[in-house]
Amino acid sequence: MRIVRYQETESGERPGAPGTGGVSYGILGTDGLITPLDGGPYGDRRPGAGPVLTADAVTLLAPVEPTKVIAVGRNFAAHAAELGNQVPERPLIFLKPSTSVIGPGADIVFPGYTEELHHEAELAAVIGVRCRDLQPEEVPAALLGYTCANDVTARDLQKPDGQWWRAKGSDTFCPLGPWVETELDTAALRITATVNGELRQEGGTHQMVRPVNELVAHISAAMTLLPGDVILTGTPAGVSRMHPGDVVTVAVEGLGELTNPVVEAV
């Protein structure tokens, strides 16, 4: 099942443009039609009373509104190596604020305080229930599903700042979407990033140092996870610079594509 969060739009508006209607959740069918959900995506998902919509009648938003985004660094050995780092003995965890989240089609803003902005294509796990102290085998039942993510990074700020608050947490640095897929086998999925149609990153979930269930369990040992929280599971090798005017697409096999333009800060 594909769960979307959307806003009805005027015809002719570009993807990612602010919508004109209220924000709703729905189920995207294989026919491209969206059936509204009554009460949101968590718990019992009941069809709402609203009209069935075509995908071109809405703007897709980030598919969930997380209270927090928890990210995992250096979970692909080749990516750690390309930046001159070792794979850590324990998962390297950092946070991205909820204000960094944007949806498909929305602008990634290239801020004036960085000169080196990178894409990082990732599989993201979405929490479906309030949970704490999970065992790895309990994780699947606690997930709503999965989505695509771009862990946008101001690479030149990571070392000077020490803490990655700007490098990873600036506004628009966490595109998510286009939807949450509730049924997905994550054992061996291809992950890619293209910039202006050129393939930059390519890897697979089978290359993860630690699999999704282990990562979620590790994080839940320290903090309560709430419905809608998002866990970014690491990026494969091939990260590279983005520039204003670029269009970057993250794709995860079985999930779809997340595309965002890069714009210069005004």
Summary of the structure (lengths in Angstrom):
residues: 266
radius of gyration: 17.6
end to end distance: 38.7
largest distance: 54.3
contacts: 920
relative contact order: 0.21
helix: 16%
strand: 39%
